[in-house]
Structure formats: structure tokens, C-alpha cells
Amino acid sequence: MNKRQLANVYAQVGLESSVLSASQHQLTTLLFDGALNALGRAAISMAHQDIINKGNMIAKAVAIIDTGLIQAIEPHAEDPLAGQLLSLFNYVVQQLMLANLHNDHQKLDHCRELLQTIAAAWQTSLSQEG
């Protein structure tokens, strides 16, 4: 195994440890971080015209939003705030699909800004709870 492979294994073990020991609130923070990281990498790939990696990173962000963030909120969809978040996450997913299809850097940036705003609000709510 080369150094890069070892580093990847180490990072994966670190991530698994973080996930296994995280609270529900911390898991949500990890989901936001993962989606934002993937979108940052997608933006870099888009700028370098790396279509394959751009698509992979947008797909990763969509999967995190769809199977992580949306699934965490759906049981609470009756709550007005949860319903608004669901609508916003669905909008972000739709815009990411269009950004990928049309190689639209502005749509990608808009989605990143929306997620950053929601993630910051999430962090603020956590700090007010604790």
C-alpha cells in the first residue's frame, strides 16, 4: 500500500469513528460538511473542465442531501419549519441537477451559498441549545 492509500484508509477510519461517536446533531453537521465539501470540489472540477469529477461530486452532494438531510427531516414534515427546509433542500437538489446538466457555475455557487446559510443556522441553533 502506498502513502496515498494509507492516508485514505486513515481518513476513512477517522470519519467512521466520528460518525459512530456523534450525536444526531453532530451527524447533521457532518452531512452539511460533506455536502459542502463535495460542492467545493465540484466547483473546482467545473473550473478545470473535469466533467467526470464534477458530475461525481455533484452526485455525491445530491446523495448526501437526499438520503441524509432530507431523510432526517421527513419524519417532522408536519412542522412548518421542517416543511420549509424540505422544500429548500428539494430546490437545491433540482438546481444542482441543472447546474450539472448545463455546467452552470452560478447555479452551483447559489446552491453552495444556500447550504452554507442553512449549515450556519444549524450551528447557531446548536450553540444556543448547549
N, C-alpha and C positions, 0 to 999 in steps of 0.2 A: 504494500500500500504506500503510495507517495504522500508527501506532506499535505497536498490539497485534499486528498481523500480522507486523511486523518482529521484534518480541520473540519471537513464536512460532517464526519461522524461525531466529532466532539460537539459541534454546533447542534446537531440533531439530538444528542443526548441531553445537552443543556436545555434545549427547547422542550423536550419531553419532560424533564424534571420540573421546569417552570409550569407546564400545563398540569402535571399531576399534583403539584402542591398549591395551585392557585385557587382562590375563591371564585365564585361566579362573576363578581365584579372585575377581578383581575383577568379572568378568561376573556371577558368582553374587551378589556383594554388590549389584550394580546391579539384579538381578532382585528380591532381597529389598526393596531400597529402592523399586522401582517398585510392587510388590505392596502394601507398607505405605502408600505414598503414596495409591494408589487406594482402599485401605480407609479411610484417614483422610477422604478426600473423600466416600466413600460414607456414612460416619457423619454427616458434616455435612449431606449431602443428605437422609439419613433424618430427621435432626432438623428439617430445614426442609420435610419432606414433599414433596421434589422426587423423585418416584418415578422419572422417566425417568433423571435423572443418577445416582441411587442404583443403579439397575439397570445402567447403563453402567459405573459404577466397579466394582461387584462383578464384572461380566463381565470387565472388564479384569484385575482381580486374579486371577480364576479362570484366565484365559488365561495369565497370567504363571506361575502356579503349575503349571498343567497342561503347557504347552508349553515352559516354561523349567526350572523347578526339578525337576519330576518327570522330564522327559526327560533331564536331566543325571545323575540318579541311577540311572535304569533299567538302564544297562549294568552297574552294580555291585550289582544287586539280590541277588546271592548273599551279599554281605557282610551280617552281621546288623544292623549299624548302618544301612546303606543300606536294608535291608528295613523297619526301623522308621520311618525317615524317609519312605519311600514310603507306608506306612500312615498316618502322621501327615498328610502332605500330602493324601492322598485323603480323610481325615477332614475336614480344613479345607475342601476343595472342597465336600464334601457339606454341611457346616454353613453355608457361605456361600450355597449354593443355598437352603437352608431359611430362612436369615436374610433373603434377598431375597424369597422367596415370602411369608413371614409378617411382613415388616417388623420383624424381631426384633433390636432393638438389642443385647440381651445376647449373642446368638449372634455377632453381628458383632464385638463387643468381645472375646469369647472367642477368636475366630479371629485378631484382631489381636495379642492377647497371646501366643498360641502362636507366631505368625510372628516377633514381636519376640524371644521367647526363643530360637528357633532361629537367628535372624539374629545375636543377641548371641553365641551359642555359636560360630557360624561365624566371627565377627570374632575371638573369643578364640583359636580354633584357628589362624587366620591369623597373629596376633601371636606365637604360640608357635613357629610354623614359621620366621618371619623373624627 
